[in-house]
């Protein structure tokens, strides 16, 4: 009976994921735990086999197969080759938790990881001041600052076409353009609403970003979504790739920082770029792990 109850809960999650019922509904919260449900199903299956529960074993095997079909591709690198001479861009994202991130630690991350472009969410005026005092101005003199709203972009490279994304979202998304190997790359610093409070608004935020997808776009930030959420999968289907999944790093949780269990901080990119590396970093003062990624500009078809 315990196994049957466990399978019933997994079955509900699978149906939600299959049909997309998490979009705009409270199901958005439990669907973030789908990988854990998959592990639980794998544990329950041999127990059912030992108990000789034929039909429950068949149901468990079917659920395992479906979840493996969804999750396994994230652990397999796409195998795309990157030309050795392809120009590179190193980007990073950090949710500052209302400017509470240790500014010296964040500046040191930028320095040690040789970051070219940094997106910082929840950064207020005081956070901007503290980062500059810690040395950010010298490291990244170019910036598109919007502390009165939410997200700011810092850059070692010159920025152009700065401003806010036109699509309506809960917090306007910050954007700017850098040149990589002679090619313009549009950067969008992302921070969407969390799905717990207003799942419909969270869904609308992610769906609005689909209009900004393009081959030369990099979206990075706190998406408040995992790769199992329907609005996130729709965003990827608009022509973007998730760096971690592309590299076969299917397990890279970023929240909460002290004991991360889910990945809601992402770096996404268009078809003109390829992922080279990705890493996560714990910074004092914030509940999100920072993500650093290296991208190579390699035009589609190259």
Secondary structure as the mmCIF struct_conf table of DSSP 4:
data_model
#
loop_
_struct_conf.conf_type_id
_struct_conf.id
_struct_conf.beg_label_comp_id
_struct_conf.beg_label_asym_id
_struct_conf.beg_label_seq_id
_struct_conf.end_label_comp_id
_struct_conf.end_label_asym_id
_struct_conf.end_label_seq_id
HELX_RH_AL_P HELX_RH_AL_P1 UNK A 2 UNK A 19
TURN_TY1_P TURN_TY1_P1 UNK A 20 UNK A 24
BEND BEND1 UNK A 25 UNK A 25
TURN_TY1_P TURN_TY1_P2 UNK A 26 UNK A 26
HELX_RH_AL_P HELX_RH_AL_P2 UNK A 27 UNK A 31
TURN_TY1_P TURN_TY1_P3 UNK A 32 UNK A 33
HELX_RH_AL_P HELX_RH_AL_P3 UNK A 34 UNK A 51
TURN_TY1_P TURN_TY1_P4 UNK A 52 UNK A 52
HELX_RH_AL_P HELX_RH_AL_P4 UNK A 54 UNK A 71
HELX_RH_3T_P HELX_RH_3T_P1 UNK A 72 UNK A 75
BEND BEND2 UNK A 76 UNK A 76
TURN_TY1_P TURN_TY1_P5 UNK A 84 UNK A 85
STRN STRN1 UNK A 88 UNK A 95
TURN_TY1_P TURN_TY1_P6 UNK A 97 UNK A 100
BEND BEND3 UNK A 101 UNK A 101
HELX_RH_AL_P HELX_RH_AL_P5 UNK A 103 UNK A 112
TURN_TY1_P TURN_TY1_P7 UNK A 113 UNK A 114
BEND BEND4 UNK A 116 UNK A 116
STRN STRN2 UNK A 117 UNK A 121
BEND BEND5 UNK A 122 UNK A 122
HELX_RH_AL_P HELX_RH_AL_P6 UNK A 125 UNK A 133
TURN_TY1_P TURN_TY1_P8 UNK A 134 UNK A 135
HELX_RH_AL_P HELX_RH_AL_P7 UNK A 136 UNK A 139
STRN STRN3 UNK A 142 UNK A 144
TURN_TY1_P TURN_TY1_P9 UNK A 147 UNK A 149
BEND BEND6 UNK A 150 UNK A 150
STRN STRN4 UNK A 152 UNK A 155
BEND BEND7 UNK A 156 UNK A 157
STRN STRN5 UNK A 160 UNK A 164
BEND BEND8 UNK A 166 UNK A 167
BEND BEND9 UNK A 170 UNK A 171
HELX_LH_PP_P HELX_LH_PP_P1 UNK A 172 UNK A 173
STRN STRN6 UNK A 174 UNK A 180
TURN_TY1_P TURN_TY1_P10 UNK A 181 UNK A 182
STRN STRN7 UNK A 183 UNK A 191
HELX_LH_PP_P HELX_LH_PP_P2 UNK A 192 UNK A 194
TURN_TY1_P TURN_TY1_P11 UNK A 195 UNK A 197
HELX_RH_AL_P HELX_RH_AL_P8 UNK A 199 UNK A 209
HELX_RH_3T_P HELX_RH_3T_P2 UNK A 210 UNK A 212
TURN_TY1_P TURN_TY1_P12 UNK A 215 UNK A 216
STRN STRN8 UNK A 217 UNK A 222
BEND BEND10 UNK A 224 UNK A 224
TURN_TY1_P TURN_TY1_P13 UNK A 227 UNK A 228
BEND BEND11 UNK A 229 UNK A 229
HELX_RH_AL_P HELX_RH_AL_P9 UNK A 230 UNK A 237
TURN_TY1_P TURN_TY1_P14 UNK A 238 UNK A 239
STRN STRN9 UNK A 241 UNK A 242
HELX_RH_AL_P HELX_RH_AL_P10 UNK A 243 UNK A 246
TURN_TY1_P TURN_TY1_P15 UNK A 247 UNK A 248
STRN STRN10 UNK A 255 UNK A 255
BEND BEND12 UNK A 256 UNK A 257
TURN_TY1_P TURN_TY1_P16 UNK A 258 UNK A 259
STRN STRN11 UNK A 262 UNK A 262
STRN STRN12 UNK A 265 UNK A 269
TURN_TY1_P TURN_TY1_P17 UNK A 271 UNK A 272
STRN STRN13 UNK A 273 UNK A 281
TURN_TY1_P TURN_TY1_P18 UNK A 284 UNK A 285
BEND BEND13 UNK A 287 UNK A 287
STRN STRN14 UNK A 288 UNK A 288
STRN STRN15 UNK A 290 UNK A 297
TURN_TY1_P TURN_TY1_P19 UNK A 300 UNK A 301
#
